[in-house]
């Protein structure tokens, strides 16, 4: 049996007030192209289908088109769970009827104990259990059993699922959580405060494969078969070096065989560029990826007039600008308050940027006189 494991689509997400929907559309088209060329037995989405519980209409329309193609045209079943960004009840609307069309939405504890069973010649019966994202309070209230942390809740829920195991079946778990020790990114919303969101991988060792969602970097934790597929595209500058994609999983009658990373490429990558303004501008003139979404760190030590406009002339999608060069070699606290430079030097930099020429001696003296007068007025 082969199936695709993916997660954290965050459809409808905005980044620095820029909609990522068209990039997401291109990535989903790549998934569909792969499914057309390399048919699989199922597609797993381990939560955070949307970026918020009430997603924008355009995001719902994109998801609807994707489901129609995969479940309808390609006849490949989709099994998904809600993540912490999704609204479980909204996502699970009509789930009972949608099963007949090949869309399996496991959005509550009752459905969690009713696996989606797919049988193939290579693996026999494979039971897919979905554990919808829930906080410990919800788990504690539903089962009337102690669960003060996410780890407690997962231990309890895994035990409930293990009680449903059948000897002739292989077992796959789909969960949306933070496995202790895994690598996180800036784009993930914390599940709780103070570390109580961490979950031990030990709860998952009885499964043949664990398809995890929530963390955006592809990685395994504890065992080869306990894996995050990662998000299909980058959602923060901290992810600039991550290899985005999805995971192709293979099982046989003995259980886990392999997990293979399948790369996906969004039209705009997220990158951090560092250097002095003129150096970056010259680099941008020949950069084949000049339309990427960028964070620029300017290392110039002098003030620059309207650097964003100058940068966007060659890099139109500069989304964030930092100026650490202004603080190099100076006291950090004072630098944050006053940029660690005198009023006269700051004005000289501004004048040079605005007029493209230096102050004359007469102009320098006039500026110094004005600054001195202002300082005297501020003195008690």
C-alpha positions as CSV (number, residue, x, y, z in Angstrom):
1,X,0.0,0.0,0.0
2,X,1.1,3.5,-0.8
3,X,-0.4,6.7,0.5
4,X,0.5,10.4,0.7
5,X,0.9,12.2,4.0
6,X,0.6,16.0,4.0
7,X,-0.5,18.6,6.5
8,X,-0.6,22.3,7.5
9,X,-2.0,23.7,4.2
10,X,-3.2,26.9,6.0
11,X,-5.4,27.8,3.0
12,X,-6.3,31.5,3.1
13,X,-3.2,32.5,5.0
14,X,-1.8,36.0,4.6
15,X,1.9,36.9,5.2
16,X,2.7,40.5,6.0
17,X,-0.7,41.4,4.5
18,X,0.1,39.6,1.3
19,X,-2.4,36.8,0.3
20,X,-0.7,33.4,-0.3
21,X,-3.7,31.9,-2.0
22,X,-2.3,31.8,-5.5
23,X,0.9,30.2,-4.3
24,X,-1.2,27.7,-2.5
25,X,-3.2,27.0,-5.6
26,X,-0.1,26.2,-7.6
27,X,1.2,23.9,-4.8
28,X,-2.2,22.0,-4.7
29,X,-2.0,21.6,-8.5
30,X,1.4,20.0,-8.1
31,X,-0.1,17.5,-5.7
32,X,-2.9,16.7,-8.2
33,X,-0.3,16.3,-11.0
34,X,1.6,13.8,-8.8
35,X,-1.5,11.9,-8.0
36,X,-2.3,11.6,-11.7
37,X,1.1,10.3,-12.6
38,X,1.7,8.2,-9.4
39,X,-1.7,6.9,-8.1
40,X,-1.8,6.1,-4.4
41,X,-4.4,4.3,-2.2
42,X,-5.2,7.4,-0.1
43,X,-4.3,11.0,0.7
44,X,-3.9,11.9,4.4
45,X,-4.1,15.5,5.6
46,X,-3.0,15.8,9.2
47,X,-4.8,19.0,10.2
48,X,-4.7,22.8,9.7
49,X,-6.4,22.6,6.3
50,X,-7.4,26.3,6.7
51,X,-5.5,29.1,8.4
52,X,-8.5,30.0,10.7
53,X,-11.7,28.5,11.9
54,X,-13.8,30.7,9.7
55,X,-11.8,30.6,6.4
56,X,-12.4,33.1,3.6
57,X,-14.7,32.0,0.8
58,X,-11.9,31.8,-1.8
59,X,-10.0,29.3,0.4
60,X,-13.1,27.1,0.7
61,X,-13.6,27.3,-3.0
62,X,-10.0,26.2,-3.6
63,X,-10.4,23.2,-1.2
64,X,-13.7,22.3,-2.9
65,X,-12.0,22.2,-6.3
66,X,-9.2,20.0,-5.0
67,X,-11.6,17.5,-3.4
68,X,-13.7,17.3,-6.5
69,X,-10.6,16.4,-8.6
70,X,-9.1,14.0,-6.1
71,X,-12.1,12.2,-4.8
72,X,-14.3,12.6,-7.9
73,X,-12.1,12.5,-10.9
74,X,-9.2,10.4,-9.6
75,X,-11.2,8.3,-7.2
76,X,-8.6,8.6,-4.5
77,X,-10.0,8.7,-0.9
78,X,-9.0,11.7,1.3
79,X,-8.7,11.2,5.1
80,X,-8.3,14.4,7.2
81,X,-8.5,15.7,10.7
82,X,-8.9,19.3,12.0
83,X,-5.9,21.0,13.4
84,X,-5.7,23.8,16.0
85,X,-6.3,26.4,13.3
86,X,-9.4,24.7,12.0
87,X,-12.9,24.8,13.4
88,X,-13.6,21.1,14.0
89,X,-17.4,21.4,13.9
90,X,-17.5,23.5,10.7
91,X,-14.9,21.3,9.0
92,X,-16.9,18.2,10.0
93,X,-20.2,19.4,8.6
94,X,-21.8,16.7,6.5
95,X,-19.0,14.2,7.2
96,X,-21.3,11.2,7.4
97,X,-22.7,11.8,3.9
98,X,-19.3,12.8,2.4
99,X,-17.8,9.4,3.2
100,X,-19.8,8.0,0.3
101,X,-17.9,10.3,-2.0
102,X,-14.5,9.2,-0.6
103,X,-13.9,12.2,1.7
104,X,-13.4,11.0,5.3
105,X,-13.4,13.9,7.9
106,X,-12.6,12.6,11.4
107,X,-13.7,15.6,13.5
108,X,-14.9,14.1,16.8
109,X,-14.1,11.4,19.4
110,X,-16.9,9.1,18.2
111,X,-15.5,9.0,14.7
112,X,-12.0,8.6,16.0
113,X,-12.8,5.1,17.1
114,X,-14.3,4.1,13.7
115,X,-11.3,3.7,11.5
116,X,-11.3,4.1,7.7
117,X,-10.3,0.7,6.5
118,X,-8.6,0.3,3.1
119,X,-7.6,-3.1,1.8
120,X,-4.8,-3.7,-0.7
121,X,-3.1,-6.9,-2.0
122,X,0.3,-5.7,-0.7
123,X,-0.7,-4.7,2.9
124,X,-4.1,-6.4,3.5
125,X,-6.4,-4.3,5.7
126,X,-5.0,-1.0,6.9
127,X,-7.0,0.9,9.5
128,X,-6.6,4.7,9.5
129,X,-7.4,6.3,12.9
130,X,-7.8,10.1,13.0
131,X,-7.3,11.9,16.3
132,X,-8.9,15.3,15.9
133,X,-7.0,18.2,17.6
134,X,-8.5,18.9,21.0
135,X,-7.1,20.5,24.2
136,X,-6.8,18.6,27.4
137,X,-9.8,20.3,29.0
138,X,-12.1,18.9,26.2
139,X,-10.6,15.4,26.5
140,X,-11.0,15.5,30.3
141,X,-14.6,16.7,30.0
142,X,-15.6,14.1,27.3
143,X,-14.2,11.1,29.0
144,X,-14.4,12.2,32.7
145,X,-10.8,11.0,33.2
146,X,-7.8,13.0,34.3
147,X,-5.9,14.9,31.6
148,X,-4.1,18.1,32.6
149,X,-1.6,18.3,29.7
150,X,-1.6,17.5,26.0
151,X,0.6,14.5,26.8
152,X,-2.0,13.2,29.2
153,X,-4.7,13.7,26.6
154,X,-2.7,11.8,23.9
155,X,-1.9,9.0,26.2
156,X,-5.6,8.6,27.0
157,X,-6.8,8.9,23.4
158,X,-4.1,6.5,22.1
159,X,-5.2,3.9,24.6
160,X,-8.9,4.3,23.5
161,X,-7.8,3.7,19.9
162,X,-5.5,0.7,20.7
163,X,-8.6,-1.0,22.2
164,X,-10.1,-1.0,18.7
165,X,-7.1,-2.8,17.1
166,X,-7.8,-6.0,15.1
167,X,-5.0,-8.6,14.7
168,X,-5.4,-8.8,10.9
169,X,-5.0,-5.0,10.4
170,X,-2.1,-2.6,10.1
171,X,-2.8,0.6,12.0
172,X,-2.1,4.2,10.9
173,X,-2.7,7.2,13.3
174,X,-3.3,10.7,12.1
175,X,-2.6,13.3,14.8
176,X,-2.0,17.1,15.1
177,X,0.3,17.8,18.0
178,X,3.8,18.9,19.2
179,X,6.0,15.8,19.8
180,X,8.6,16.6,22.5
181,X,12.0,17.4,21.0
182,X,10.9,18.1,17.5
183,X,12.0,21.3,15.6
184,X,9.5,24.2,15.5
185,X,9.2,27.2,13.2
186,X,8.0,30.8,13.7
187,X,4.8,30.3,11.7
188,X,3.2,27.8,14.1
189,X,0.7,28.9,16.6
190,X,1.6,27.7,20.2
191,X,-0.8,25.1,21.5
192,X,-0.3,26.2,25.1
193,X,1.9,28.1,27.4
194,X,4.7,26.7,29.6
195,X,5.5,23.5,27.7
196,X,2.3,21.6,28.5
197,X,1.7,21.1,24.8
198,X,4.6,18.6,24.4
199,X,3.7,15.0,23.7
200,X,5.9,12.0,24.1
201,X,6.4,9.9,21.0
202,X,6.2,6.8,23.2
203,X,2.4,6.9,23.0
204,X,2.7,6.2,19.2
205,X,5.0,3.2,19.1
206,X,2.2,0.6,18.7
207,X,1.1,2.0,15.4
208,X,2.6,1.0,12.0
209,X,2.8,4.7,10.9
210,X,2.0,8.0,12.6
211,X,1.1,10.9,10.2
212,X,1.7,14.0,12.2
213,X,0.7,17.6,11.6
214,X,1.3,21.0,13.3
215,X,5.1,21.4,12.9
216,X,6.1,22.8,9.5
217,X,9.5,21.2,9.0
218,X,9.6,17.7,7.6
219,X,11.1,15.4,10.3
220,X,10.8,12.1,12.1
221,X,10.8,11.8,15.9
222,X,11.6,8.7,18.0
223,X,11.0,6.2,15.3
224,X,11.3,6.1,11.5
225,X,7.5,5.6,11.2
226,X,6.6,8.6,13.4
227,X,6.8,11.6,11.1
228,X,5.8,15.2,10.3
229,X,5.3,15.8,6.6
230,X,5.8,19.5,7.2
231,X,3.8,22.2,5.4
232,X,3.7,22.1,1.6
233,X,5.2,25.6,1.4
234,X,7.0,28.2,3.5
235,X,5.0,30.3,5.9
236,X,7.8,32.3,7.7
237,X,11.3,33.5,7.0
238,X,12.6,31.0,9.6
239,X,11.6,28.3,7.1
240,X,13.8,29.7,4.3
241,X,16.1,26.6,4.3
242,X,13.5,23.9,4.8
243,X,12.7,21.5,2.0
244,X,9.0,21.6,1.6
245,X,6.8,18.8,0.2
246,X,4.8,15.8,1.2
247,X,5.6,12.2,2.3
248,X,5.0,9.1,0.3
249,X,4.5,6.2,2.7
250,X,4.6,2.5,1.9
251,X,3.3,-0.3,4.1
252,X,3.1,-4.1,3.6
253,X,1.6,-6.9,5.7
254,X,4.4,-6.6,8.2
255,X,3.9,-2.9,8.7
256,X,6.1,0.1,7.8
257,X,8.4,-0.2,4.7
258,X,9.5,3.4,3.8
259,X,8.8,7.1,3.8
260,X,10.0,9.2,0.9
261,X,10.0,13.0,0.7
262,X,8.3,14.4,-2.4
263,X,9.3,18.0,-3.0
264,X,6.8,20.8,-3.8
265,X,7.7,24.3,-5.0
266,X,5.8,27.4,-4.4
267,X,6.2,30.3,-7.0
268,X,7.5,32.6,-4.3
269,X,10.1,31.4,-1.9
270,X,10.8,33.1,1.4
271,X,14.4,34.4,1.8
272,X,16.5,36.5,4.0
273,X,19.0,38.8,2.3
274,X,21.7,40.6,4.2
275,X,24.2,43.3,3.1
276,X,24.7,46.9,2.4
277,X,22.0,48.7,0.3
278,X,24.0,49.2,-2.9
279,X,25.4,45.7,-2.8
280,X,21.8,44.3,-2.5
281,X,20.5,46.5,-5.3
282,X,23.3,45.4,-7.7
283,X,22.6,41.7,-6.7
284,X,18.9,42.2,-7.4
285,X,19.5,43.4,-11.0
286,X,20.6,39.9,-12.0
287,X,18.8,37.7,-9.4
288,X,16.7,35.1,-11.3
289,X,14.4,34.9,-8.2
290,X,13.9,38.6,-7.6
291,X,10.2,38.1,-7.0
292,X,10.6,35.9,-3.9
293,X,9.2,37.2,-0.6
294,X,12.1,38.8,1.2
295,X,13.3,40.0,4.6
296,X,16.2,42.4,4.0
297,X,18.8,43.1,6.7
298,X,20.6,46.3,5.8
299,X,24.2,46.4,7.3
300,X,24.8,50.1,6.4
301,X,25.9,52.1,9.4
302,X,24.4,55.4,8.2
303,X,20.8,56.5,7.9
304,X,19.2,55.9,4.5
305,X,16.3,57.8,3.0
306,X,13.4,55.5,1.9
307,X,15.4,52.3,1.6
308,X,12.2,50.2,1.0
309,X,11.4,52.1,-2.2
310,X,15.0,51.6,-3.5
311,X,15.0,47.9,-2.7
312,X,11.6,47.3,-4.3
313,X,12.9,48.7,-7.6
314,X,14.8,45.4,-8.0
315,X,13.1,43.2,-5.4
316,X,9.3,44.1,-5.7
317,X,8.3,41.7,-2.8
318,X,10.4,43.0,0.0
319,X,8.0,42.4,2.9
320,X,10.1,43.3,5.9
321,X,13.2,45.5,6.5
322,X,15.7,45.4,9.4
323,X,18.6,47.7,10.0
324,X,21.0,45.9,12.4
325,X,23.9,47.8,10.9
326,X,22.8,50.9,12.7
327,X,23.6,49.2,16.0
328,X,26.9,47.6,15.3
329,X,29.6,48.5,17.8
330,X,27.3,50.6,20.0
331,X,25.5,50.1,23.3
332,X,22.4,48.1,22.5
333,X,20.0,49.8,24.9
334,X,21.0,53.3,23.9
335,X,21.1,52.3,20.2
336,X,17.5,51.2,20.4
337,X,16.4,54.5,21.9
338,X,18.5,56.9,19.8
339,X,20.1,54.8,17.1
340,X,23.3,55.5,19.0
341,X,24.2,58.5,16.8
342,X,24.3,62.2,17.5
343,X,21.6,64.6,16.1
344,X,24.1,66.3,13.8
345,X,25.5,63.1,12.3
346,X,21.9,61.8,11.7
347,X,21.0,65.1,9.9
348,X,24.1,64.9,7.8
349,X,23.2,61.4,6.6
350,X,19.6,62.5,5.9
351,X,20.8,65.6,3.9
352,X,23.2,63.4,1.9
353,X,20.4,61.0,1.0
354,X,17.9,63.7,0.2
355,X,20.2,66.1,-1.8
356,X,22.9,63.8,-2.9
357,X,25.5,66.3,-1.7
358,X,27.3,67.1,1.5
359,X,26.5,70.1,3.8
360,X,28.6,73.2,3.2
361,X,30.6,74.6,6.1
362,X,28.0,77.4,6.5
363,X,25.1,74.8,6.5
364,X,27.0,72.6,9.1
365,X,27.4,75.6,11.4
366,X,23.7,76.6,11.0
367,X,22.5,73.1,11.9
368,X,24.9,72.9,14.9
369,X,23.5,76.3,16.2
370,X,19.9,75.1,15.8
371,X,20.7,71.8,17.7
372,X,22.5,73.7,20.5
373,X,19.5,76.0,20.9
374,X,17.1,73.1,21.1
375,X,19.2,71.4,23.7
376,X,19.3,74.5,25.8
377,X,15.5,74.7,25.7
378,X,15.2,71.1,27.0
379,X,17.5,71.8,29.9
380,X,15.8,72.5,33.3
